[in-house]
């Protein structure tokens, strides 16, 4: 039996790991936090899971407040797993100190926001430390899983196409929204979320998911070493402009805090939450882009767009307004489309036990994969899926060695990209 400890739950992701129960988890959850609005929002969301009509949870929250909450957590040691989702400027120090004290750690991304934390990262992830994992929810999105499956299907995808002119073999774009609905309620973000000295630049934040998906799909089970396998080519960052009225709507605060006043002009905050980078991993050129818009479109949500170019077919993920923003996977054959379609059908037949109900149909010159609703899960559900995988690793005492190495590689790349972006003028990269 494992017991969860929550440290300073400043982000709503901390509560989402409690969305569902688990037989290996004690119902007692110990929360160590500074008092204030962040803690109150966490408690409210956790209690909403306990009081919902459908399949309620039964967590018992034990809350300790104070400025020395991490020290109390370590001293009292009420559980064995610490969940961290909050201010990113101190996250890497938390992971390092907690693993040093013998705790397993499940921490939201990003673990760091600059190169200064890289020595702690390399220390915290050593083999003699307890197993730690960052919360990579996008691995559990069904279209991402199927894109990975087809990438490994030589008869459909072929091999990764390396363009002599340098066109990226992989393009991934993630579009998010500062004001949106989570758990059927408008999401209230804390004011520090808009301080890049705390939250981090966009190029080190959501981009973490894009790097993770790219490496996880292209090189499954393989160790990726930053010094040996990565070559950073370009990086950019640019702001989203947030008027005061929208800032009030998102944070429920009356005004911009003093900490971000230097980035406010004419009652509008320039928040550098957007970023992109171009790099090579094991000689595969990759282009990644993260964009934050102000407000979610009606009927829409956060969106993901992806292209992986193969010698036989390209694999595409898209979300279109006219199709209700539903995430779709398409296959674009380059030669012998009938043969590719037959190979796709063969794959769907062989995968029917794991992915029941998949189908395929032609949409102009592309093959669209039909995905039944029962295979689709929401972003909120993915957090418990990551948690459950983490628990399985602990229970089996099986800690994938590539996870530790790839975490170091991922954050080393993002820290270097952030440094490069700070000195690069913003000119959108071609995709």
Number of C-alpha atoms within 10 A of each C-alpha: 11 17 16 23 25 24 24 23 24 26 22 20 20 24 23 21 24 23 23 18 18 16 8 13 15 16 18 17 19 21 25 24 22 19 14 10 11 19 21 13 20 21 16 11 18 23 20 15 22 18 12 10 9 8 11 15 20 17 19 14 16 12 15 16 15 11 11 12 17 18 13 15 21 15 10 9 16 16 20 15 23 24 26 27 23 26 20 25 19 15 21 21 16 21 27 22 17 23 22 15 14 15 22 23 24 25 24 21 24 26 27 26 29 20 17 10 20 18 11 16 21 16 17 25 21 15 12 10 17 20 25 26 21 21 25 20 20 19 19 18 17 19 22 21 15 16 22 21 14 21 23 18 15 15 18 28 28 17 16 20 20 17 12 6 6 10 16 22 20 25 21 24 20 18 17 19 16 21 20 19 13 12 12 7 9 12 17 21 21 19 18 18 18 25 19 17 16 17 21 22 28 27 30 30 23 22 27 23 21 24 21 18 20 22 19 19 18 18 15 12 14 15 19 23 18 19 10 10 14 20 17 18 14 15 29 25 27 22 18 17 19 19 17 18 14 16 23 16 15 20 20 14 16 11 14 21 12 9 12 17 15 9 17 17 11 7 15 18 21 19 21 20 25 24 27 26 25 22 20 17 19 16 11 19 22 23 26 25 26 25 23 23 17 17 14 17 13 8 8 14 19 18 18 20 18 21 22 24 24 22 16 21 28 24 24 22 20 17 19 13 12 7 9 12 17 15 19 20 23 23 28 24 22 15 11 10 17 10 13 21 20 13 17 22 18 13 16 20 15 11 14 11 9 9 16 14 16 15 15 16 13 13 12 8 11 19 21 18 21 14 20 12 8 9 14 15 13 11 15 16 17 21 24 20 19 21 22 18 11 21 19 14 14 16 12 8 10 11 17 13 12 16 20 21 19 21 23 21 23 23 27 24 22 27 21 16 26 26 16 17 21 14 11 13 11 15 10 13 14 8 16
